[in-house]
Amino acid sequence: MTAYIIRRLLYTIPIVFGVLLITFVLFNLVGGDVTDQIAGKAASKETREEIRQEYGWDKPLFLSWDSQFFNYLKNAVTFDFGRSWEDRELIIDKIKRGAGPSLSLTIPMFIGTVVISISLALIVAFLRGTIIDALAVLLCVAGMSIPFLSFILFGQYFLAFKWGLFPVFFRPDLSPPQYVALPVLIGIAAGLGGNLRFYRTVMLDEMRNDYVRTAFAKGLSTKRVLFKHVLKNSMIPIITQVVLAIPFLFLGSLLLERFFGIPGLGYLMIEAIGARDFQVINAMTYIGAILFVIFNLITDICYCLVDPRITLE
């Protein structure tokens, strides 16, 4: 396994390099010169030249050890993302400050969705063909068909504004459980339909196997068969679904953070896109690529832990 992990880590180098190359080309060649955006249209030529020198835009693009792309790679490796074009604050400080609110929102939402959807999927799959199963499938399809924005507007208007059960908007005096409670509920409700339907299909495939009938024939309880045998043998697709979603927890929830004013990384990303702050977008894209590659490797390792038939050698 050690050799496989080392080989996969080496594979991450060209993958991350490709991400950096694509983002550099998009934001530095296709995106055009943004000097006027930073300095303002009324800025003098000297001011624009000073800005170009500060960000290194007066240097060659590629063919030099002191080129823009080489410095871009060096800064990415050292996580020195520079300063935001909008407010001149260090980008790494923005990311550190936004990581806490984002994770306080996405982690409970993620755990709640996974636990509830898997538990319900086991029960619904066991009751397949009954009215409960048909009703669950109908609700799942309805939940998948309703836009995510509709869940947000419904929760804000009725649960927060009309009934006053939750705060409508983020306030600095609120604790994290107070300002993330409603977004977490909305996120779980919006994601439950698709996840429940996926896990139900996985559980049904397992329940058709002979070992399930044998376990019931031996007199094992329904709870033991479902949660010990069926769930254990369904872990491969579950791990794929769960572990690969973890990197996106760090990036926050764009819509929820935007509508509820939560100062997380999703809100930061939306603000950067609106202000064309390519420095921030580059940093978030780079971190997201690294996390995705790492958790892709963790997914493969988890396969071996839950299924001894799988080997990485």
PATOR-378705 format. One record per residue (C-alpha): x, y, z; residue in one letter. Coordinates in steps of 0.05 Angstrom, whole numbers, padded with zeros to 5 digits, always signed. Layout:
N
XYZA
...
END
This chain:
313
+00000+00000+00000M
+00058+00047+00015T
+00083+00043-00057A
+00013+00057-00083Y
+00005+00118-00038I
+00073+00145-00060I
+00056+00133-00133R
-00012+00168-00126R
+00020+00227-00090L
+00069+00234-00148L
+00010+00233-00196Y
-00018+00294-00160T
+00041+00337-00185I
+00020+00338-00259P
-00053+00344-00239I
-00043+00405-00195V
+00006+00434-00246F
-00048+00427-00300G
-00098+00463-00256V
-00049+00519-00244L
-00033+00525-00318L
-00106+00528-00338I
-00124+00580-00286T
-00063+00621-00304F
-00081+00621-00378V
-00154+00637-00364L
-00142+00695-00317F
-00078+00724-00347N
-00087+00713-00422L
-00161+00704-00435V
-00183+00751-00379G
-00141+00808-00406G
-00106+00864-00369D
-00142+00885-00305V
-00095+00942-00288T
-00149+00994-00304D
-00198+00957-00259Q
-00151+00963-00200I
-00125+01033-00213A
-00188+01063-00241G
-00200+01091-00310K
-00177+01160-00289A
-00109+01136-00263A
-00046+01162-00294S
+00002+01122-00335K
+00053+01122-00278E
+00001+01094-00230T
-00016+01037-00278R
+00058+01021-00287E
+00068+01019-00212E
+00010+00969-00205I
+00038+00926-00262R
+00106+00925-00227Q
+00075+00909-00159E
+00038+00848-00186Y
+00095+00828-00234G
+00053+00839-00297W
+00111+00875-00330D
+00151+00810-00333K
+00150+00757-00388P
+00092+00708-00385L
+00130+00641-00391F
+00200+00640-00421L
+00240+00664-00361S
+00258+00641-00290W
+00229+00707-00267D
+00167+00700-00311S
+00096+00711-00287Q
+00080+00636-00291F
+00142+00614-00253F
+00127+00664-00197N
+00055+00641-00198Y
+00077+00569-00187L
+00126+00589-00132K
+00072+00628-00095N
+00023+00571-00102A
+00072+00520-00072V
+00086+00566-00013T
+00012+00585-00006F
+00032+00658-00015D
-00029+00682-00054F
-00013+00756-00047G
-00064+00809-00033R
-00136+00817-00055S
-00146+00868-00110W
-00209+00893-00077E
-00186+00913-00007D
-00111+00897-00008R
-00118+00847+00049E
-00075+00784+00048L
-00115+00728+00014I
-00090+00675+00062I
-00119+00716+00120D
-00186+00720+00084K
-00186+00645+00075I
-00168+00631+00148K
-00222+00678+00172R
-00275+00649+00126G
-00258+00575+00139A
-00290+00575+00208G
-00360+00600+00189P
-00360+00556+00127S
-00341+00492+00164L
-00390+00508+00221S
-00444+00508+00167L
-00422+00452+00120T
-00399+00399+00170I
-00466+00393+00209P
-00504+00397+00143M
-00460+00342+00114F
-00463+00296+00174I
-00538+00305+00182G
-00552+00291+00109T
-00509+00228+00108V
-00535+00198+00173V
-00608+00213+00159I
-00607+00191+00086S
-00570+00126+00099I
-00614+00107+00158S
-00678+00122+00119L
-00651+00087+00058A
-00641+00023+00098L
-00712+00026+00124I
-00744+00044+00057V
-00705-00010+00021A
-00728-00061+00071F
-00800-00039+00060L
-00794-00040-00015R
-00859-00048-00053G
-00901-00020+00004T
-00938+00046+00007I
-00882+00075+00050I
-00831+00059-00003D
-00873+00089-00058A
-00886+00152-00017L
-00812+00159-00001A
-00793+00154-00075V
-00847+00206-00092L
-00820+00254-00039L
-00749+00243-00063C
-00766+00259-00135V
-00805+00321-00111A
-00747+00343-00068G
-00698+00335-00126M
-00744+00374-00172S
-00752+00435-00127I
-00696+00486-00138P
-00648+00497-00080F
-00665+00570-00081L
-00738+00554-00066S
-00717+00518-00002F
-00677+00579+00019I
-00734+00629+00006L
-00785+00585+00041F
-00741+00577+00102G
-00723+00651+00106Q
-00794+00675+00097Y
-00834+00626+00139F
-00787+00597+00191L
-00747+00660+00203A
-00788+00722+00183F
-00860+00699+00195K
-00851+00651+00254W
-00788+00680+00284G
-00757+00613+00299L
-00689+00632+00271F
-00651+00696+00254P
-00664+00719+00183V
-00593+00743+00171F
-00523+00736+00201F
-00505+00783+00258R
-00437+00788+00291P
-00469+00782+00361D
-00497+00713+00344L
-00461+00648+00361S
-00447+00598+00305P
-00503+00550+00326P
-00553+00608+00322Q
-00536+00634+00253Y
-00523+00566+00220V
-00583+00528+00249A
-00632+00548+00194L
-00582+00542+00136P
-00564+00472+00161V
-00637+00451+00163L
-00647+00478+00093I
-00585+00443+00067G
-00607+00377+00097I
-00677+00383+00069A
-00653+00402+00000A
-00601+00347-00004G
-00641+00291+00027L
-00681+00273-00036G
-00622+00258-00081G
-00581+00224-00027N
-00638+00181-00002L
-00654+00157-00072R
-00581+00140-00086F
-00571+00102-00021Y
-00639+00067-00030R
-00615+00039-00097T
-00550+00016-00064V
-00586-00019-00007M
-00635-00053-00054L
-00578-00083-00094D
-00550-00113-00030E
-00616-00138-00004M
-00626-00181-00065R
-00565-00222-00047N
-00571-00292-00017D
-00534-00275+00047Y
-00591-00229+00069V
-00642-00284+00062R
-00595-00331+00099T
-00586-00282+00156A
-00661-00275+00164F
-00670-00350+00160A
-00620-00358+00217K
-00665-00314+00261G
-00623-00251+00262L
-00661-00188+00280S
-00680-00138+00225T
-00637-00084+00258K
-00576-00129+00259R
-00585-00151+00187V
-00595-00080+00161L
-00543-00042+00200F
-00489-00096+00209K
-00492-00136+00145H
-00527-00096+00090V
-00496-00030+00109L
-00427-00060+00116K
-00430-00092+00047N
-00456-00027+00017S
-00397+00014+00039M
-00360+00019-00028I
-00410+00064-00063P
-00425+00100+00002I
-00351+00116+00013I
-00346+00142-00058T
-00405+00188-00047Q
-00385+00211+00022V
-00310+00220+00019V
-00309+00256-00048L
-00358+00306-00020A
-00313+00325+00038I
-00266+00372-00002P
-00326+00415-00020F
-00342+00426+00053L
-00281+00472+00058F
-00305+00513-00001L
-00370+00530+00034G
-00440+00535+00007S
-00446+00592-00043L
-00521+00603-00041L
-00532+00592+00033L
-00475+00637+00054E
-00496+00690+00005R
-00570+00692+00024F
-00557+00688+00099F
-00497+00735+00098G
-00451+00683+00130I
-00379+00709+00121P
-00351+00642+00099G
-00311+00619+00039L
-00372+00612-00005G
-00390+00684+00008Y
-00317+00703-00005L
-00319+00667-00072M
-00383+00701-00093I
-00355+00769-00075E
-00290+00754-00113A
-00329+00734-00175I
-00370+00797-00173G
-00309+00841-00164A
-00267+00801-00215R
-00216+00789-00160D
-00178+00735-00197F
-00126+00729-00141Q
-00178+00702-00093V
-00210+00657-00146I
-00142+00628-00163N
-00127+00613-00090A
-00194+00579-00078M
-00189+00538-00142T
-00118+00515-00124Y
-00138+00494-00053I
-00200+00458-00079G
-00157+00419-00130A
-00108+00397-00076I
-00164+00375-00029L
-00200+00337-00083F
-00137+00298-00104V
-00120+00281-00031I
-00190+00257-00014F
-00192+00217-00079N
-00132+00179-00052L
-00165+00171+00016I
-00225+00141-00019T
-00182+00086-00050D
-00150+00072+00018I
-00218+00066+00051C
-00238+00014-00001Y
-00184-00032+00026C
-00205-00020+00097L
-00278-00040+00086V
-00268-00095+00035D
-00208-00142+00045P
-00217-00168-00026R
-00191-00102-00053I
-00116-00092-00055T
-00076-00031-00077L
-00013-00070-00093E
END
